[in-house]
Amino acid sequence: MTASSASSSQSVAKNTDATDMPRHIGIIMDGNGRWATRHGLPRAVGHERGVEALRRTVKAAQKLNLDYLTVYSFSTENWRRPVSEVSALFGLLKTFVKQDLARLKREGVRISVFGTRAGLPDDILELLDKAVNDTRDNSAFNLGIAFNYGGREEIARAVRELAVQVRAGDMDAADITEDMLSSALDTHQYPDPDLIIRTGEEHRLSNFLVWQAAYAELLFMDVLWPDFGEAELVAAMETFSSRERRFGGLKSGAA
Ligand code: FPP
């Protein structure tokens, strides 16, 4: 880390008004493959470096007093990739949980997993369950792992759950509110993200937290995910704090 990024991180951590700070950041960790190609390496190495970037980012997020970080690790669309790449990504998740879970638990990190269980192999499901169960009493920091996740799939599942309650006569369809739908989503224990960062030069949400991101600030950064770290997170938080969020209202001071 450079001297300027170190002093910058201190200014974000200490000097910024708490209301200017995001509580929940979501990250679309894009660019692993291109990073590898540009370095003349196999794509799998890009994903490995992506896990290292994830470790750095979680550490930085804890240091910067963020409460919630949700990372897009495997999307429902990622099944379209070659089988070898899908199994490399599953392998990295296994390694991450095996190598990092004990430390994250000690550090007070609570892990949540968002996404559908459908189609995931049993060993992955067991590891994800273990990560959630072993950290469920922690509260210092919340790490959401979106794995086998698609925002539309999550909404459809939530709607099915509400429909079952309507059919059982537990409520009237006309009484369904936005809050009820939010409560039926995988992310129901998280506040909506204040800021969504996407690395890697593309400018879209790609089915990440589509309901929850309704009022999120969006930040597209050219850096490829394996090169992301504390300095980039600090820069993103500074950009966030310089933006004015109006939630459909008026600019402050406007009549
Ligand atoms: C996008 O890069 C990244 C992914 C599809 C996976 C992200 C996964 C990790 C960072 C590591 C695994 C996570 C855990 C929790 C262990 P890309 O392959 O689409 O890059 P490209 O667009 O340059 O090809």
Boltz pocket constraint, residues with backbone or C-beta under 6 A from the ligand:
constraints:
  - pocket:
      binder: B
      contacts: [[A, 29], [A, 30], [A, 31], [A, 32], [A, 33], [A, 34], [A, 35], [A, 47], [A, 50], [A, 51], [A, 54], [A, 72], [A, 73], [A, 74], [A, 78], [A, 89], [A, 92], [A, 93], [A, 94], [A, 96], [A, 145], [A, 200], [A, 225]]
      max_distance: 6.0
